[in-house]
Amino acid sequence: MNASTHATLRIRRARNLVARAAATLACLGGLAAVALPAHADALDTIAKSGVVRIGVFEDYPPFGSIGPDMKPQGYDIDMAALIGKALNAKVELVQVTGDNRMAYLADHKTDMLLSVGQTPERAKVIDFSQAYAPYYLAVFGPKNLPVKSAADLAGKTVAVARGTLEDLSVSKVAPASATIKRFDDPNGAIAAFLSGQAQLLVVGNDVGATIIARHPSIDPEQKFSLFSSPDHVGMNKNEPRLMEKVNEAIAGAKKNGSLNGISQKWLRASLPADL
């Protein structure tokens, strides 16, 4: 076999190797496509199934609890229905806890979560809708007690749970003549207020709404707010179409007054103007 023949054979072998390598890469690429499907768009998935799964607390009144008819009720339950209507989908409520709800969202056991406060840490792993519900710490007291601002706490007694954000917030703004009565837990502070040991109480607006509803004889009301951290709808990142739909639903509900109605129904207060 002469040199020319050897060269021809080497060229053929090289071409065969290239062809086989290309075929192998194509096969592997096909297998990868099967093994690693593209992430399904959440809005398309909801539209195809006709169901939106919304994670809610069922032990967090008045945002979510079990009513006398053994059905979920509350601000978030009404909000879930509003979102379902906007998406033209049946709502499947998924009961979550503070410990598991982020994992449920990441594992796509839910399409979204309600009652999510926005923090820099959470923003690294999920996205947030516009705020849909107010959550803040506030001073509560009887209607016949004139208190409109921190200055009016002068000479008043205020019940609060020791070492909490409520304690820190009111202590920061209360005049020196105010008496801050600190208790070991929120229930102790609430009991002191209801029994008349303290004229005023600092709690979250959710707890305050429950006290207003359950103790009409005291005729309590919200006096003024302290620390604000509104609630958002939490979603997995990179779902812009679903986020747009939810934000449209929230904006529409604010504009037509239905969201304010939900707030008045469950929180006994109108939506804040800056929500």
N, C-alpha and C positions, 0 to 999 in steps of 0.2 A: 504494500500500500504506500503510495507516494505521499509527499508532503501536502500536495493540494487536496488529496482525499481526506487526509487527517484534518485539515483545516475546515473542510466542508462538514465533516462529522461533528467537530467541536461546535461549530455554529448551530447545527441542528439541535445538538444536545442543549446548548444554552437557550435556544428558542423554546424547547420543550419545558425546560425548567422554569422559564419566565411564565409560560402559559399555565403550567401547573400551579405556580405560586399565585397567579392572578385568580385562578379558579378557586384555590383554597381560601384566599382573602374574601372573594365574593361569597363563598359558602359560609365563612365565619361571620361576615357582615349580615347575611340573611338570618343566621342563628341568633345573632345579637338582637336583631330587630324583633325576633319572636320572643326572646327571653326578656328583653327590656322594652316593653311597649311605651310609646309616648304617653305622658301624663294626660289623662282625660280632663277636658275642661269641665269645671264643676257645674257651670250653668247648663251646658249641654247634657250632662248626666242627670241633673234635676229635671230638665225638660223631657228627657227620654223616659225616666221612671215615673214622672208625675208626682214625686215625693221630695220634700225638703226636710232633712233631719236637723233639728235645732236643739242644742244642748241647753238645758235649763236647770236651775236649782228648784227642788220641790220642798225645801225646808228653810226657806228664806222669805218669809212674809214681810211686806206685802208684794214682793216681786214674784214669788212663787211659793205655793203651798197647796195642800190638799184640802178641798172644801168639804162642807157637810154632805155633799152628794158623792164624795170620794173621787171627785175629778180635780185635776190641777186647776188652779186659779191664781190670778195676780197680774201685776203689771207686765211681766215678761211673757205670760201666757197670752195676753191680749196682743202684745207686740209680735209674738210668733205668728198669730193669726193674721196680723196685718202684713207681715212679710210673705206668708204663704199666698195670700190673695194677690200681692204684687207679682209674685213669680208664677201665678196660676198653677200652684202645686198644693197637694195635700200635705199638711204639717204632721210630721212624726216627732213628738216630743221625746227627747232622750234625757233621762235623769242623770245628772252629773254631780260630782262633788268637787270641792276645791282641789283635792289631790289628783283626781283623774281626768279632769276636763281638758287640760292641754294635750294630754296623751290621746284622748278620744278624738280630738280635732286632728292631730298629726297622723293618726291611724285611719282617718276618714270614716270613723264611726259616727261622726256628725259632720254636717256641712258648714255649720257655724255655731258660735256660742253667744249667749246673751249675758248681760251683767258683767262685762269685762272692763275693768279700769285700765286706762292706758298708762304704761310705764316704759321707760327706756329699755329695760331688760326684756319685757314682753315684745316690744317693737322689733327686736332682733329675730324673732321666730314667727310672729303672726302679724297680720295687718288689721287695721281698725277702721270701722265705718265712722260716719259722723256720729256725734253723741246723740243718743235717743232718750236718755233718762237722766234726771239730776240725781246725783248722790253727793251729799255734803253733811258736815257736822253743823248742828244748829242749837241755839238756845231755845228751850220751850218753857212755857209758863202759862198760868191762867190769864184769860182775856182781860180781867179787871186789873191786872198788874201792868202799869205802863212801862214797857221796856222796848226800845226800838234800836238801840245800838250798844256797843260795849260800854260807853260812858254811863248808860243807865243801870249798869250792874253795881254802881256805887251803893254801898250800904245794904246790898242784897245777899242772900245766901244761895249758893249754887252747888248742886249735887253733881258729882262726876266720878267715874271709875279711876282709881289711882294709877298713874303711870301710863295712861293710854294717850292716844293722839287727841282725844277729847280734852283730857287734862292739860296737855301741853298747849293746845290751841286756846283754851279759855284763859289759862294762866298768863299767857303772853299779852292778852288785851285787857284783862280785868283791872279796874282801878284798885288802888291799894286798900280802899275801904270795903271792897267786896270780900265776903267770906266764902272760900272754896272748901266745901265739905267733900273729902275724898273717901271713897269706899273701895273695898277689896275687889269688887267686880261690878259690871253694869247693872245686874239685878239689885244689888244693894243700893246703888244710886237711884234707880227707878223707884224702889220701895220707899226710900227716904222722901222723894218728891211727892209720891202719891199719899203718903201719910202726913205730909205737912212739915216734915223736919227741915225741908229746904224749899225755898220759894221758886227756884228755877232748876232746870235740868239740862245738861248738855249730852246729846246723843246724836246718832245718825238720823237723817230724815226718814229712813225706813222704820226705825224703832219709834220715832216721834209720831209717825202716821198711825201706827198701831195703838199707841197710847191715846191719841185723840179719838180714835174709833171706839175704844173699849171703856173709856172713862169720861163720858159726857158730863157727869155730875161735877167734875173738876173744871170743865170747860177749858181745856188746855188749847194752846195755839203755838205756832212757830213765831218766835220773836225776831230773830235775825240769824243769818248763816255765818259760819266761821271758815272752815276748810272745805274746798270743793274738789271732787274727783268724779266727774260724770261717767255714766255707763255707755259703753260702745258695743257694737256687734263685732266679735272677733272671728277672723277667717284665716285660712291658710294663705301663705304668700303666693303671689303670682296668679291671682284669680281676678283680674281687672273687670271682666264682664259681670261677674256675680257682684262684685263690690259696687259697680255702677248701678246695678238694679236695686240693691239694698239702699244705697244712698238716695236714689230717686224716691224710693218708698218712704224713707224717713223725711226727706224734704217735703214731699207731698202731704204727709200726715201732719207736719208742722204747719203747713200753709192752710190746709182745710180745717184745722182745729181738732182733728181726731186724736192726735197725740196729746194735746192739752187735756182733752176729755179723759184719756187714760190716766194722766197724772192726777187730775182732780179726783177721779174715782178711787185710786189706790193710795196716793200719797197725801191726799187732802190738801193739795196745794197746786197752783198753776205752774206751768213750766217757767223756769227763770228766763228772763228776756235775753240773756247772753248764752243760752244753751245752743 
